[in-house]
Amino acid sequence: MELSSLHSALAWVLVAANGLAGLWALGAQWWPPLRVGVLWWFITAAQSLLFVEAVSGVVLYSSISGPSPRLHMFYGFLTLVAVAVLYGYRVPLGERRYVLYGLGSLFIMGLGLQAMANSGQLA
């Protein structure tokens, strides 16, 4: 599998995983039986995909010629910043962290879709 194909496929997995994680976390805010430890493992896995995607993107970017897909890189970088912000606010919010991670994961999903829409040469 080519690196560009891997990067594109991983982007869809990242979007789907973060969307599901977001819906699960929001559901857990209002329905306590969804508050299981596996939720946090799933969120961690979904957000860890961002770092794998970023590394594959950097390697892919180093191999392309022509103009760089600046908006694609911008949205990709914002996803990493979003993960850092979520991690920073997880403790102060206490029980509201389900809303934080729910909305945050959906935001990451949206950033991923925006990055894919602005992929240019990476598509």
Residue pairs with C-beta under 8 A, 6 or more apart in sequence:
1 9
3 56
3 59
3 60
3 63
4 60
4 122
6 56
7 53
7 56
7 57
7 60
7 122
8 116
8 119
8 122
8 123
10 49
10 52
10 53
10 56
11 53
11 112
11 115
11 116
12 116
13 49
14 46
14 49
14 50
14 53
14 112
15 109
15 112
15 113
15 116
17 42
17 45
17 46
17 49
18 46
18 47
18 105
18 106
18 108
18 109
18 112
19 105
19 106
19 109
20 42
20 46
21 39
21 42
21 43
21 46
21 47
21 101
21 105
22 101
22 102
22 103
22 104
22 105
22 106
22 107
22 108
22 109
23 102
23 106
24 34
24 39
24 42
24 102
25 39
25 43
25 98
25 99
25 101
25 102
25 105
26 98
26 99
26 102
26 103
26 106
27 34
27 102
28 34
28 35
28 39
28 98
28 102
29 96
29 98
29 99
29 102
35 98
43 101
43 105
46 105
47 83
47 86
47 105
47 108
50 79
50 80
50 83
50 108
51 80
53 76
54 76
54 79
54 80
57 73
57 76
57 122
60 122
61 68
61 73
64 121
64 122
66 121
67 120
67 121
69 118
69 119
69 120
69 121
69 122
71 115
71 118
71 120
72 115
72 116
72 118
72 119
72 120
72 122
75 111
75 112
75 114
75 115
75 118
76 115
78 111
79 108
79 111
79 112
79 115
82 104
82 107
82 108
82 111
83 108
85 104
86 100
86 101
86 104
89 97
89 100
90 97
90 100
90 101
93 99
93 100
116 123
